């Protein structure tokens, strides 16, 4: 998984467990793509201080994931749902039965709903 995407997912799942100060700095660095220098200047702290906070946040977020595995489960579920959607699309194209076609359409609708929620 791409590093930035993984960091964003970790933050989405576990970010509320960080302090407000940690969240603000981590968001600026990872999500808003600000440099260490820009963040340090805005907050009147050293670049090393910003780096230490970002590193600590990464370790904390990864630690939560190592114990809870919520991001891994989310990614696996999403992948499986996308596969269901793909398989039903190919079945729908090749199916001649009206009933099977209606059922497949319903499965695709459900998969789309789940994908939107996940």
ABEGO torsion letter per residue (X at the ends): XBAAAAAAAAAAAAAAABBAAAAAAAAAAAAAGBBAAAAAAAAGBBAAAAAAAAAAAAAAAAAAAAAAGAAAAAAAAAAAAAAAAAAAAAAAAABABAAAAAAAAAAAAAAAAAAAAX
